[in-house]
Amino acid sequence: MIRPATPRAYIGCVQWRVVGIAVAAFLLTVAVLAAGGFGTPDPSSRDLDALGVLLAAASTLPLLAMRFAPGTVYVIVGVADLVLLHLWYPVDLPFGLIIAAYALAAARGGDPGGGGGGWRCRRWARSPRSWR
């Protein structure tokens, strides 16, 4: 019998790629906010402050949980991006929302190759039989 995976089952399997993606999205978002957006900055846009950094974190760092709850992460990141836009921060490209949308599509779309989905920790280095 196959039991569903729980977050506790993944504790020993740290996905450093996910951490790297979330941190890179956060740094890119803060860089875009600090630069005033892409191109010529809009004079009516808001400058980067502590609230902007906090909202940038709220729009990217939930990506750390995208393997376990991609729908919830998508909603949280989307609301944070909407608040950023509502407060006139220059969010030209919502990096976190794009990544969350991809994660949601990948989790709900299935794996056409029959590999059981891409969100499991692959332990191919431990088993020589799986190197085929």
N, CA, C and O atoms as a printed pandas DataFrame, in Angstrom:
     atom_number atom_name residue_name chain_id  residue_number  x_coord  y_coord  z_coord
0              1         N          MET        A               1    0.836   -1.172    0.000
1              2        CA          MET        A               1    0.000    0.000    0.000
2              3         C          MET        A               1    0.887    1.244    0.000
3              4         O          MET        A               1    1.847    1.331    0.766
4              5         N          ILE        A               2    0.566    2.180   -0.845
5              6        CA          ILE        A               2    1.326    3.424   -0.947
6              7         C          ILE        A               2    0.650    4.482   -0.090
7              8         O          ILE        A               2   -0.533    4.780   -0.261
8              9         N          ARG        A               3    1.415    5.039    0.827
9             10        CA          ARG        A               3    0.869    6.092    1.677
10            11         C          ARG        A               3    1.213    7.451    1.080
11            12         O          ARG        A               3    2.269    7.607    0.467
12            13         N          PRO        A               4    0.327    8.443    1.255
13            14        CA          PRO        A               4    0.643    9.777    0.723
14            15         C          PRO        A               4    1.810   10.392    1.486
15            16         O          PRO        A               4    1.996   10.148    2.678
16            17         N          ALA        A               5    2.579   11.185    0.779
17            18        CA          ALA        A               5    3.728   11.838    1.396
18            19         C          ALA        A               5    3.265   12.974    2.290
19            20         O          ALA        A               5    2.326   13.699    1.961
20            21         N          THR        A               6    3.919   13.117    3.396
21            22        CA          THR        A               6    3.628   14.203    4.321
22            23         C          THR        A               6    4.856   15.092    4.424
23            24         O          THR        A               6    5.956   14.662    4.077
24            25         N          PRO        A               7    4.691   16.326    4.896
25            26        CA          PRO        A               7    5.876   17.180    5.051
26            27         C          PRO        A               7    6.931   16.562    5.952
27            28         O          PRO        A               7    8.121   16.803    5.747
28            29         N          ARG        A               8    6.533   15.771    6.943
29            30        CA          ARG        A               8    7.500   15.142    7.839
30            31         C          ARG        A               8    8.380   14.150    7.074
31            32         O          ARG        A               8    9.536   13.933    7.437
32            33         N          ALA        A               9    7.833   13.552    6.019
33            34        CA          ALA        A               9    8.607   12.589    5.241
34            35         C          ALA        A               9    9.728   13.257    4.462
35            36         O          ALA        A               9   10.680   12.587    4.062
36            37         N          TYR        A              10    9.637   14.555    4.240
37            38        CA          TYR        A              10   10.643   15.264    3.456
38            39         C          TYR        A              10   11.671   16.001    4.310
39            40         O          TYR        A              10   12.536   16.690    3.769
40            41         N          ILE        A              11   11.593   15.871    5.623
41            42        CA          ILE        A              11   12.507   16.606    6.485
42            43         C          ILE        A              11   13.948   16.197    6.220
43            44         O          ILE        A              11   14.835   17.051    6.202
44            45         N          GLY        A              12   14.194   14.927    6.017
45            46        CA          GLY        A              12   15.550   14.478    5.752
46            47         C          GLY        A              12   15.992   14.708    4.329
47            48         O          GLY        A              12   17.146   14.434    3.997
48            49         N          CYS        A              13   15.145   15.188    3.503
49            50        CA          CYS        A              13   15.438   15.375    2.083
50            51         C          CYS        A              13   15.333   16.863    1.761
51            52         O          CYS        A              13   14.345   17.297    1.168
52            53         N          VAL        A              14   16.323   17.636    2.139
53            54        CA          VAL        A              14   16.285   19.079    1.921
54            55         C          VAL        A              14   16.488   19.349    0.440
55            56         O          VAL        A              14   17.448   18.879   -0.170
56            57         N          GLN        A              15   15.583   20.100   -0.113
57            58        CA          GLN        A              15   15.686   20.490   -1.509
58            59         C          GLN        A              15   16.375   21.851   -1.576
59            60         O          GLN        A              15   15.718   22.890   -1.523
60            61         N          TRP        A              16   17.684   21.837   -1.692
61            62        CA          TRP        A              16   18.430   23.084   -1.730
62            63         C          TRP        A              16   18.107   23.892   -2.968
63            64         O          TRP        A              16   18.297   25.108   -2.984
64            65         N          ARG        A              17   17.614   23.224   -4.018
65            66        CA          ARG        A              17   17.186   23.968   -5.208
66            67         C          ARG        A              17   16.034   24.887   -4.874
67            68         O          ARG        A              17   15.989   26.027   -5.337
68            69         N          VAL        A              18   15.095   24.397   -4.070
69            70        CA          VAL        A              18   13.932   25.199   -3.696
70            71         C          VAL        A              18   14.366   26.391   -2.850
71            72         O          VAL        A              18   13.864   27.500   -3.033
72            73         N          VAL        A              19   15.291   26.168   -1.932
73            74        CA          VAL        A              19   15.810   27.266   -1.117
74            75         C          VAL        A              19   16.512   28.287   -2.006
75            76         O          VAL        A              19   16.320   29.492   -1.843
76            77         N          GLY        A              20   17.314   27.813   -2.931
77            78        CA          GLY        A              20   18.013   28.713   -3.858
78            79         C          GLY        A              20   17.061   29.505   -4.733
79            80         O          GLY        A              20   17.273   30.692   -4.980
80            81         N          ILE        A              21   16.003   28.842   -5.205
81            82        CA          ILE        A              21   15.014   29.533   -6.034
82            83         C          ILE        A              21   14.305   30.615   -5.234
83            84         O          ILE        A              21   14.112   31.725   -5.728
84            85         N          ALA        A              22   13.917   30.300   -4.002
85            86        CA          ALA        A              22   13.209   31.284   -3.175
86            87         C          ALA        A              22   14.103   32.469   -2.830
87            88         O          ALA        A              22   13.663   33.617   -2.885
88            89         N          VAL        A              23   15.343   32.199   -2.481
89            90        CA          VAL        A              23   16.264   33.292   -2.137
90            91         C          VAL        A              23   16.588   34.131   -3.371
91            92         O          VAL        A              23   16.653   35.357   -3.282
92            93         N          ALA        A              24   16.790   33.494   -4.511
93            94        CA          ALA        A              24   17.071   34.242   -5.743
94            95         C          ALA        A              24   15.874   35.110   -6.133
95            96         O          ALA        A              24   16.052   36.253   -6.553
96            97         N          ALA        A              25   14.666   34.580   -5.999
97            98        CA          ALA        A              25   13.478   35.372   -6.315
98            99         C          ALA        A              25   13.352   36.563   -5.365
99           100         O          ALA        A              25   12.977   37.657   -5.789
100          101         N          PHE        A              26   13.663   36.355   -4.083
101          102        CA          PHE        A              26   13.619   37.455   -3.115
102          103         C          PHE        A              26   14.636   38.530   -3.469
103          104         O          PHE        A              26   14.307   39.716   -3.485
104          105         N          LEU        A              27   15.872   38.121   -3.753
105          106        CA          LEU        A              27   16.912   39.096   -4.080
106          107         C          LEU        A              27   16.601   39.850   -5.367
107          108         O          LEU        A              27   16.830   41.056   -5.452
108          109         N          LEU        A              28   16.078   39.142   -6.371
109          110        CA          LEU        A              28   15.701   39.818   -7.619
110          111         C          LEU        A              28   14.555   40.802   -7.395
111          112         O          LEU        A              28   14.558   41.898   -7.955
112          113         N          THR        A              29   13.583   40.415   -6.582
113          114        CA          THR        A              29   12.457   41.309   -6.309
114          115         C          THR        A              29   12.926   42.557   -5.578
115          116         O          THR        A              29   12.519   43.666   -5.921
116          117         N          VAL        A              30   13.779   42.387   -4.574
117          118        CA          VAL        A              30   14.302   43.548   -3.839
118          119         C          VAL        A              30   15.154   44.428   -4.764
119          120         O          VAL        A              30   15.100   45.654   -4.664
120          121         N          ALA        A              31   15.931   43.823   -5.652
121          122        CA          ALA        A              31   16.754   44.604   -6.582
122          123         C          ALA        A              31   15.881   45.420   -7.536
123          124         O          ALA        A              31   16.183   46.580   -7.817
124          125         N          VAL        A              32   14.804   44.819   -8.031
125          126        CA          VAL        A              32   13.905   45.550   -8.933
126          127         C          VAL        A              32   13.202   46.679   -8.182
127          128         O          VAL        A              32   13.050   47.779   -8.712
128          129         N          LEU        A              33   12.775   46.408   -6.956
129          130        CA          LEU        A              33   12.134   47.459   -6.159
130          131         C          LEU        A              33   13.105   48.592   -5.848
131          132         O          LEU        A              33   12.723   49.762   -5.893
132          133         N          ALA        A              34   14.364   48.257   -5.530
133          134        CA          ALA        A              34   15.362   49.281   -5.210
134          135         C          ALA        A              34   15.720   50.119   -6.434
135          136         O          ALA        A              34   16.006   51.310   -6.311
136          137         N          ALA        A              35   15.706   49.501   -7.610
137          138        CA          ALA        A              35   16.044   50.220   -8.837
138          139         C          ALA        A              35   14.876   51.037   -9.378
139          140         O          ALA        A              35   15.045   51.813  -10.318
140          141         N          GLY        A              36   13.714   50.869   -8.801
141          142        CA          GLY        A              36   12.547   51.597   -9.303
142          143         C          GLY        A              36   11.909   50.930  -10.500
143          144         O          GLY        A              36   11.210   51.582  -11.276
144          145         N          GLY        A              37   12.136   49.657  -10.657
145          146        CA          GLY        A              37   11.563   48.924  -11.786
146          147         C          GLY        A              37   12.543   48.839  -12.935
147          148         O          GLY        A              37   13.679   49.301  -12.832
148          149         N          PHE        A              38   12.099   48.249  -14.023
149          150        CA          PHE        A              38   12.930   48.152  -15.220
150          151         C          PHE        A              38   12.823   49.454  -15.999
151          152         O          PHE        A              38   11.768   50.087  -16.013
152          153         N          GLY        A              39   13.894   49.851  -16.635
153          154        CA          GLY        A              39   13.859   51.054  -17.462
154          155         C          GLY        A              39   13.867   52.326  -16.623
155          156         O          GLY        A              39   14.437   52.372  -15.533
156          157         N          THR        A              40   13.220   53.354  -17.159
157          158        CA          THR        A              40   13.152   54.635  -16.472
158          159         C          THR        A              40   12.166   54.543  -15.322
159          160         O          THR        A              40   11.019   54.144  -15.522
160          161         N          PRO        A              41   12.600   54.910  -14.105
161          162        CA          PRO        A              41   11.693   54.808  -12.955
162          163         C          PRO        A              41   10.507   55.763  -13.085
163          164         O          PRO        A              41   10.653   56.900  -13.533
164          165         N          ASP        A              42    9.356   55.286  -12.693
165          166        CA          ASP        A              42    8.140   56.105  -12.693
166          167         C          ASP        A              42    8.201   57.043  -11.485
167          168         O          ASP        A              42    8.417   56.585  -10.362
168          169         N          PRO        A              43    8.013   58.350  -11.701
169          170        CA          PRO        A              43    8.110   59.266  -10.563
170          171         C          PRO        A              43    7.002   59.076   -9.530
171          172         O          PRO        A              43    7.159   59.489   -8.381
172          173         N          SER        A              44    5.897   58.466   -9.911
173          174        CA          SER        A              44    4.806   58.264   -8.960
174          175         C          SER        A              44    4.948   56.968   -8.160
175          176         O          SER        A              44    4.163   56.711   -7.248
176          177         N          SER        A              45    5.946   56.155   -8.499
177          178        CA          SER        A              45    6.110   54.896   -7.761
178          179         C          SER        A              45    6.787   55.157   -6.422
179          180         O          SER        A              45    7.469   56.163   -6.222
180          181         N          ARG        A              46    6.578   54.238   -5.542
181          182        CA          ARG        A              46    7.076   54.357   -4.175
182          183         C          ARG        A              46    8.504   53.830   -4.082
183          184         O          ARG        A              46    8.854   52.848   -4.736
184          185         N          ASP        A              47    9.321   54.486   -3.269
185          186        CA          ASP        A              47   10.694   54.027   -3.053
186          187         C          ASP        A              47   10.700   52.818   -2.123
187          188         O          ASP        A              47    9.746   52.579   -1.383
188          189         N          LEU        A              48   11.791   52.066   -2.176
189          190        CA          LEU        A              48   11.923   50.889   -1.333
190          191         C          LEU        A              48   12.101   51.301    0.127
191          192         O          LEU        A              48   12.948   52.136    0.447
192          193         N          ASP        A              49   11.308   50.716    0.995
193          194        CA          ASP        A              49   11.411   50.942    2.428
194          195         C          ASP        A              49   11.241   49.602    3.136
195          196         O          ASP        A              49   11.212   48.554    2.490
196          197         N          ALA        A              50   11.129   49.637    4.461
197          198        CA          ALA        A              50   11.022   48.391    5.235
198          199         C          ALA        A              50    9.758   47.615    4.876
199          200         O          ALA        A              50    9.781   46.386    4.812
200          201         N          LEU        A              51    8.652   48.329    4.642
201          202        CA          LEU        A              51    7.409   47.654    4.249
202          203         C          LEU        A              51    7.568   46.966    2.901
203          204         O          LEU        A              51    7.038   45.873    2.700
204          205         N          GLY        A              52    8.287   47.588    1.982
205          206        CA          GLY        A              52    8.537   46.981    0.680
206          207         C          GLY        A              52    9.358   45.715    0.780
207          208         O          GLY        A              52    9.085   44.735    0.087
208          209         N          VAL        A              53   10.368   45.732    1.643
209          210        CA          VAL        A              53   11.192   44.534    1.842
210          211         C          VAL        A              53   10.359   43.426    2.488
211          212         O          VAL        A              53   10.480   42.257    2.121
212          213         N          LEU        A              54    9.515   43.798    3.450
213          214        CA          LEU        A              54    8.649   42.812    4.099
214          215         C          LEU        A              54    7.667   42.200    3.097
215          216         O          LEU        A              54    7.451   40.988    3.101
216          217         N          LEU        A              55    7.082   43.024    2.250
217          218        CA          LEU        A              55    6.155   42.505    1.235
218          219         C          LEU        A              55    6.888   41.705    0.161
219          220         O          LEU        A              55    6.337   40.745   -0.377
220          221         N          ALA        A              56    8.118   42.090   -0.154
221          222        CA          ALA        A              56    8.921   41.302   -1.097
222          223         C          ALA        A              56    9.203   39.921   -0.518
223          224         O          ALA        A              56    9.169   38.919   -1.233
224          225         N          ALA        A              57    9.481   39.874    0.785
225          226        CA          ALA        A              57    9.690   38.573    1.439
226          227         C          ALA        A              57    8.397   37.763    1.434
227          228         O          ALA        A              57    8.419   36.551    1.219
228          229         N          ALA        A              58    7.268   38.436    1.671
229          230        CA          ALA        A              58    5.988   37.720    1.663
230          231         C          ALA        A              58    5.601   37.249    0.270
231          232         O          ALA        A              58    4.801   36.325    0.131
232          233         N          SER        A              59    6.158   37.872   -0.761
233          234        CA          SER        A              59    5.817   37.459   -2.120
234          235         C          SER        A              59    6.796   36.452   -2.703
235          236         O          SER        A              59    6.603   35.985   -3.826
236          237         N          THR        A              60    7.844   36.111   -1.958
237          238        CA          THR        A              60    8.809   35.146   -2.500
238          239         C          THR        A              60    9.156   34.015   -1.540
239          240         O          THR        A              60    9.285   32.871   -1.978
240          241         N          LEU        A              61    9.309   34.288   -0.269
241          242        CA          LEU        A              61    9.764   33.248    0.659
242          243         C          LEU        A              61    8.749   32.131    0.910
243          244         O          LEU        A              61    9.162   31.044    1.313
244          245         N          PRO        A              62    7.436   32.337    0.693
245          246        CA          PRO        A              62    6.538   31.176    0.777
246          247         C          PRO        A              62    6.831   30.103   -0.272
247          248         O          PRO        A              62    6.305   28.993   -0.190
248          249         N          LEU        A              63    7.666   30.430   -1.251
249          250        CA          LEU        A              63    8.048   29.425   -2.247
250          251         C          LEU        A              63    8.776   28.240   -1.607
251          252         O          LEU        A              63    8.889   27.179   -2.221
252          253         N          LEU        A              64    9.261   28.412   -0.395
253          254        CA          LEU        A              64    9.916   27.306    0.302
254          255         C          LEU        A              64    8.961   26.143    0.540
255          256         O          LEU        A              64    9.398   25.001    0.681
256          257         N          ALA        A              65    7.666   26.423    0.585
257          258        CA          ALA        A              65    6.666   25.371    0.826
258          259         C          ALA        A              65    5.945   24.949   -0.441
259          260         O          ALA        A              65    4.896   24.309   -0.361
260          261         N          MET        A              66    6.475   25.288   -1.606
261          262        CA          MET        A              66    5.735   25.007   -2.841
262          263         C          MET        A              66    5.635   23.515   -3.151
263          264         O          MET        A              66    4.779   23.115   -3.940
264          265         N          ARG        A              67    6.483   22.686   -2.554
265          266        CA          ARG        A              67    6.366   21.244   -2.782
266          267         C          ARG        A              67    5.196   20.649   -2.018
267          268         O          ARG        A              67    4.613   19.656   -2.452
268          269         N          PHE        A              68    4.848   21.244   -0.889
269          270        CA          PHE        A              68    3.833   20.670   -0.014
270          271         C          PHE        A              68    2.444   21.248   -0.249
271          272         O          PHE        A              68    1.452   20.526   -0.144
272          273         N          ALA        A              69    2.356   22.535   -0.564
273          274        CA          ALA        A              69    1.059   23.193   -0.733
274          275         C          ALA        A              69    1.156   24.229   -1.843
275          276         O          ALA        A              69    1.143   25.429   -1.566
276          277         N          PRO        A              70    1.255   23.788   -3.104
277          278        CA          PRO        A              70    1.453   24.755   -4.190
278          279         C          PRO        A              70    0.276   25.712   -4.371
279          280         O          PRO        A              70    0.477   26.865   -4.750
280          281         N          GLY        A              71   -0.933   25.259   -4.109
281          282        CA          GLY        A              71   -2.091   26.144   -4.247
282          283         C          GLY        A              71   -2.095   27.242   -3.196
283          284         O          GLY        A              71   -2.374   28.401   -3.506
284          285         N          THR        A              72   -1.792   26.890   -1.972
285          286        CA          THR        A              72   -1.725   27.868   -0.889
286          287         C          THR        A              72   -0.594   28.861   -1.127
287          288         O          THR        A              72   -0.763   30.061   -0.909
288          289         N          VAL        A              73    0.540   28.372   -1.565
289          290        CA          VAL        A              73    1.678   29.251   -1.862
290          291         C          VAL        A              73    1.305   30.223   -2.969
291          292         O          VAL        A              73    1.644   31.404   -2.894
292          293         N          TYR        A              74    0.616   29.747   -3.990
293          294        CA          TYR        A              74    0.208   30.616   -5.094
294          295         C          TYR        A              74   -0.703   31.735   -4.595
295          296         O          TYR        A              74   -0.545   32.885   -5.004
296          297         N          VAL        A              75   -1.647   31.416   -3.722
297          298        CA          VAL        A              75   -2.570   32.427   -3.198
298          299         C          VAL        A              75   -1.817   33.435   -2.334
299          300         O          VAL        A              75   -2.028   34.639   -2.479
300          301         N          ILE        A              76   -0.948   32.974   -1.443
301          302        CA          ILE        A              76   -0.203   33.877   -0.559
302          303         C          ILE        A              76    0.689   34.809   -1.364
303          304         O          ILE        A              76    0.721   36.015   -1.117
304          305         N          VAL        A              77    1.404   34.256   -2.316
305          306        CA          VAL        A              77    2.308   35.061   -3.138
306          307         C          VAL        A              77    1.510   36.045   -3.991
307          308         O          VAL        A              77    1.919   37.194   -4.161
308          309         N          GLY        A              78    0.388   35.606   -4.521
309          310        CA          GLY        A              78   -0.445   36.497   -5.325
310          311         C          GLY        A              78   -1.005   37.655   -4.525
311          312         O          GLY        A              78   -1.025   38.787   -5.009
312          313         N          VAL        A              79   -1.458   37.395   -3.314
313          314        CA          VAL        A              79   -1.985   38.475   -2.463
314          315         C          VAL        A              79   -0.866   39.455   -2.110
315          316         O          VAL        A              79   -1.080   40.668   -2.131
316          317         N          ALA        A              80    0.319   38.945   -1.789
317          318        CA          ALA        A              80    1.437   39.837   -1.457
318          319         C          ALA        A              80    1.824   40.705   -2.655
319          320         O          ALA        A              80    2.134   41.884   -2.491
320          321         N          ASP        A              81    1.805   40.124   -3.863
321          322        CA          ASP        A              81    2.105   40.920   -5.059
322          323         C          ASP        A              81    1.021   41.963   -5.324
323          324         O          ASP        A              81    1.321   43.078   -5.750
324          325         N          LEU        A              82   -0.225   41.605   -5.075
325          326        CA          LEU        A              82   -1.299   42.585   -5.244
326          327         C          LEU        A              82   -1.162   43.744   -4.263
327          328         O          LEU        A              82   -1.418   44.893   -4.623
328          329         N          VAL        A              83   -0.763   43.454   -3.039
329          330        CA          VAL        A              83   -0.549   44.528   -2.060
330          331         C          VAL        A              83    0.621   45.410   -2.492
331          332         O          VAL        A              83    0.552   46.633   -2.371
332          333         N          LEU        A              84    1.687   44.800   -2.992
333          334        CA          LEU        A              84    2.810   45.592   -3.517
334          335         C          LEU        A              84    2.354   46.535   -4.630
335          336         O          LEU        A              84    2.724   47.709   -4.653
336          337         N          LEU        A              85    1.560   46.014   -5.537
337          338        CA          LEU        A              85    1.071   46.840   -6.638
338          339         C          LEU        A              85    0.097   47.911   -6.152
339          340         O          LEU        A              85    0.117   49.037   -6.649
340          341         N          HIS        A              86   -0.745   47.572   -5.195
341          342        CA          HIS        A              86   -1.718   48.524   -4.675
342          343         C          HIS        A              86   -1.034   49.693   -3.959
343          344         O          HIS        A              86   -1.538   50.816   -3.977
344          345         N          LEU        A              87    0.111   49.425   -3.331
345          346        CA          LEU        A              87    0.853   50.470   -2.633
346          347         C          LEU        A              87    1.831   51.209   -3.543
347          348         O          LEU        A              87    2.664   51.972   -3.054
348          349         N          TRP        A              88    1.750   51.005   -4.821
349          350        CA          TRP        A              88    2.525   51.690   -5.853
350          351         C          TRP        A              88    4.021   51.379   -5.794
351          352         O          TRP        A              88    4.851   52.245   -6.073
352          353         N          TYR        A              89    4.357   50.158   -5.436
353          354        CA          TYR        A              89    5.747   49.734   -5.564
354          355         C          TYR        A              89    5.964   49.312   -7.014
355          356         O          TYR        A              89    5.053   48.779   -7.647
356          357         N          PRO        A              90    7.169   49.548   -7.547
357          358        CA          PRO        A              90    7.412   49.230   -8.961
358          359         C          PRO        A              90    7.693   47.746   -9.203
359          360         O          PRO        A              90    8.834   47.360   -9.458
360          361         N          VAL        A              91    6.666   46.929   -9.124
361          362        CA          VAL        A              91    6.812   45.497   -9.377
362          363         C          VAL        A              91    6.534   45.271  -10.862
363          364         O          VAL        A              91    5.389   45.084  -11.274
364          365         N          ASP        A              92    7.589   45.293  -11.644
365          366        CA          ASP        A              92    7.415   45.101  -13.082
366          367         C          ASP        A              92    7.266   43.634  -13.460
367          368         O          ASP        A              92    6.549   43.290  -14.400
368          369         N          LEU        A              93    7.948   42.784  -12.720
369          370        CA          LEU        A              93    7.903   41.356  -12.998
370          371         C          LEU        A              93    7.787   40.609  -11.670
371          372         O          LEU        A              93    8.754   40.568  -10.908
372          373         N          PRO        A              94    6.634   40.022  -11.377
373          374        CA          PRO        A              94    6.464   39.321  -10.093
374          375         C          PRO        A              94    7.124   37.944  -10.133
375          376         O          PRO        A              94    6.496   36.951  -10.501
376          377         N          PHE        A              95    8.387   37.902   -9.753
377          378        CA          PHE        A              95    9.168   36.665   -9.839
378          379         C          PHE        A              95    8.538   35.537   -9.029
379          380         O          PHE        A              95    8.435   34.409   -9.510
380          381         N          GLY        A              96    8.123   35.833   -7.816
381          382        CA          GLY        A              96    7.535   34.805   -6.958
382          383         C          GLY        A              96    6.251   34.233   -7.525
383          384         O          GLY        A              96    6.019   33.027   -7.447
384          385         N          LEU        A              97    5.418   35.086   -8.093
385          386        CA          LEU        A              97    4.142   34.624   -8.644
386          387         C          LEU        A              97    4.350   33.750   -9.879
387          388         O          LEU        A              97    3.619   32.782  -10.085
388          389         N          ILE        A              98    5.327   34.083  -10.686
389          390        CA          ILE        A              98    5.617   33.271  -11.868
390          391         C          ILE        A              98    6.096   31.880  -11.453
391          392         O          ILE        A              98    5.669   30.875  -12.022
392          393         N          ILE        A              99    6.975   31.830  -10.469
393          394        CA          ILE        A              99    7.487   30.537   -9.994
394          395         C          ILE        A              99    6.383   29.738   -9.318
395          396         O          ILE        A              99    6.300   28.522   -9.495
396          397         N          ALA        A             100    5.526   30.416   -8.540
397          398        CA          ALA        A             100    4.419   29.726   -7.872
398          399         C          ALA        A             100    3.411   29.187   -8.885
399          400         O          ALA        A             100    2.859   28.104   -8.687
400          401         N          ALA        A             101    3.167   29.922   -9.957
401          402        CA          ALA        A             101    2.255   29.437  -10.998
402          403         C          ALA        A             101    2.829   28.199  -11.684
403          404         O          ALA        A             101    2.098   27.254  -11.979
404          405         N          TYR        A             102    4.134   28.208  -11.934
405          406        CA          TYR        A             102    4.775   27.043  -12.532
406          407         C          TYR        A             102    4.693   25.833  -11.601
407          408         O          TYR        A             102    4.404   24.719  -12.038
408          409         N          ALA        A             103    4.953   26.070  -10.308
409          410        CA          ALA        A             103    4.902   24.967   -9.336
410          411         C          ALA        A             103    3.493   24.405   -9.232
411          412         O          ALA        A             103    3.319   23.191   -9.123
412          413         N          LEU        A             104    2.488   25.268   -9.263
413          414        CA          LEU        A             104    1.105   24.802   -9.206
414          415         C          LEU        A             104    0.746   23.988  -10.444
415          416         O          LEU        A             104    0.099   22.946  -10.339
416          417         N          ALA        A             105    1.163   24.459  -11.608
417          418        CA          ALA        A             105    0.890   23.714  -12.840
418          419         C          ALA        A             105    1.617   22.375  -12.855
419          420         O          ALA        A             105    1.066   21.374  -13.312
420          421         N          ALA        A             106    2.844   22.353  -12.360
421          422        CA          ALA        A             106    3.600   21.101  -12.332
422          423         C          ALA        A             106    2.997   20.114  -11.343
423          424         O          ALA        A             106    2.980   18.911  -11.602
424          425         N          ALA        A             107    2.504   20.608  -10.215
425          426        CA          ALA        A             107    1.936   19.713   -9.204
426          427         C          ALA        A             107    0.575   19.184   -9.615
427          428         O          ALA        A             107    0.253   18.028   -9.337
428          429         N          ARG        A             108   -0.217   19.994  -10.261
429          430        CA          ARG        A             108   -1.572   19.585  -10.631
430          431         C          ARG        A             108   -1.653   18.955  -12.009
431          432         O          ARG        A             108   -2.626   18.272  -12.326
432          433         N          GLY        A             109   -0.636   19.181  -12.832
433          434        CA          GLY        A             109   -0.678   18.676  -14.193
434          435         C          GLY        A             109   -0.232   17.237  -14.325
435          436         O          GLY        A             109   -0.536   16.583  -15.323
436          437         N          GLY        A             110    0.474   16.738  -13.346
437          438        CA          GLY        A             110    0.963   15.365  -13.422
438          439         C          GLY        A             110    2.254   15.286  -14.206
439          440         O          GLY        A             110    2.766   16.288  -14.703
440          441         N          ASP        A             111    2.763   14.088  -14.304
441          442        CA          ASP        A             111    4.010   13.842  -15.002
442          443         C          ASP        A             111    3.716   12.968  -16.214
443          444         O          ASP        A             111    3.423   11.782  -16.056
444          445         N          PRO        A             112    3.788   13.530  -17.428
445          446        CA          PRO        A             112    3.483   12.719  -18.599
446          447         C          PRO        A             112    4.465   11.579  -18.826
447          448         O          PRO        A             112    4.152   10.630  -19.545
448          449         N          GLY        A             113    5.649   11.658  -18.222
449          450        CA          GLY        A             113    6.628   10.596  -18.393
450          451         C          GLY        A             113    6.376    9.400  -17.499
451          452         O          GLY        A             113    7.037    8.372  -17.646
452          453         N          GLY        A             114    5.441    9.511  -16.582
453          454        CA          GLY        A             114    5.130    8.400  -15.702
454          455         C          GLY        A             114    6.108    8.225  -14.561
455          456         O          GLY        A             114    6.171    7.154  -13.957
456          457         N          GLY        A             115    6.867    9.254  -14.259
457          458        CA          GLY        A             115    7.863    9.148  -13.213
458          459         C          GLY        A             115    7.330    9.409  -11.826
459          460         O          GLY        A             115    8.109    9.416  -10.873
460          461         N          GLY        A             116    6.050    9.623  -11.669
461          462        CA          GLY        A             116    5.492    9.840  -10.347
462          463         C          GLY        A             116    5.560   11.273   -9.874
463          464         O          GLY        A             116    5.402   11.531   -8.681
464          465         N          GLY        A             117    5.790   12.209  -10.767
465          466        CA          GLY        A             117    5.848   13.613  -10.373
466          467         C          GLY        A             117    7.272   14.053  -10.103
467          468         O          GLY        A             117    8.137   13.230   -9.805
468          469         N          GLY        A             118    7.510   15.327  -10.204
469          470        CA          GLY        A             118    8.855   15.842  -10.048
470          471         C          GLY        A             118    9.153   16.371   -8.665
471          472         O          GLY        A             118   10.232   16.929   -8.461
472          473         N          TRP        A             119    8.266   16.228   -7.708
473          474        CA          TRP        A             119    8.453   16.861   -6.416
474          475         C          TRP        A             119    9.029   15.917   -5.369
475          476         O          TRP        A             119    9.302   16.346   -4.248
476          477         N          ARG        A             120    9.217   14.656   -5.698
477          478        CA          ARG        A             120    9.812   13.734   -4.735
478          479         C          ARG        A             120   11.324   13.912   -4.735
479          480         O          ARG        A             120   11.916   14.367   -5.714
480          481         N          CYS        A             121   11.917   13.550   -3.642
481          482        CA          CYS        A             121   13.382   13.591   -3.570
482          483         C          CYS        A             121   13.916   12.381   -4.329
483          484         O          CYS        A             121   13.583   11.239   -4.012
484          485         N          ARG        A             122   14.723   12.638   -5.306
485          486        CA          ARG        A             122   15.280   11.538   -6.089
486          487         C          ARG        A             122   16.575   11.075   -5.436
487          488         O          ARG        A             122   17.496   11.861   -5.217
488          489         N          ARG        A             123   16.622    9.814   -5.139
489          490        CA          ARG        A             123   17.805    9.252   -4.486
490          491         C          ARG        A             123   18.532    8.318   -5.456
491          492         O          ARG        A             123   18.894    7.201   -5.087
492          493         N          TRP        A             124   18.745    8.770   -6.688
493          494        CA          TRP        A             124   19.357    7.922   -7.690
494          495         C          TRP        A             124   20.821    7.655   -7.374
495          496         O          TRP        A             124   21.372    6.658   -7.843
496          497         N          ALA        A             125   21.457    8.502   -6.605
497          498        CA          ALA        A             125   22.874    8.277   -6.315
498          499         C          ALA        A             125   23.082    7.106   -5.365
499          500         O          ALA        A             125   24.173    6.536   -5.334
500          501         N          ARG        A             126   22.072    6.733   -4.592
501          502        CA          ARG        A             126   22.210    5.627   -3.650
502          503         C          ARG        A             126   22.019    4.269   -4.308
503          504         O          ARG        A             126   22.577    3.276   -3.843
504          505         N          SER        A             127   21.260    4.211   -5.355
505          506        CA          SER        A             127   20.910    2.936   -5.937
506          507         C          SER        A             127   21.480    2.811   -7.346
507          508         O          SER        A             127   20.976    3.468   -8.258
508          509         N          PRO        A             128   22.505    2.001   -7.559
509          510        CA          PRO        A             128   23.054    1.818   -8.896
510          511         C          PRO        A             128   22.051    1.246   -9.899
511          512         O          PRO        A             128   22.197    1.433  -11.107
512          513         N          ARG        A             129   21.015    0.537   -9.382
513          514        CA          ARG        A             129   20.033   -0.030  -10.296
514          515         C          ARG        A             129   19.224    1.061  -11.005
515          516         O          ARG        A             129   18.684    0.819  -12.084
516          517         N          SER        A             130   19.133    2.254  -10.416
517          518        CA          SER        A             130   18.330    3.302  -11.020
518          519         C          SER        A             130   19.118    4.197  -11.959
519          520         O          SER        A             130   18.597    5.206  -12.435
520          521         N          TRP        A             131   20.375    3.840  -12.233
521          522        CA          TRP        A             131   21.202    4.671  -13.089
522          523         C          TRP        A             131   20.942    4.435  -14.573
523          524         O          TRP        A             131   21.569    5.077  -15.416
524          525         N          ARG        A             132   20.052    3.549  -14.896
525          526        CA          ARG        A             132   19.793    3.204  -16.303
526          527         C          ARG        A             132   19.287    4.357  -17.082
527          528         O          ARG        A             132   19.024    4.227  -18.277
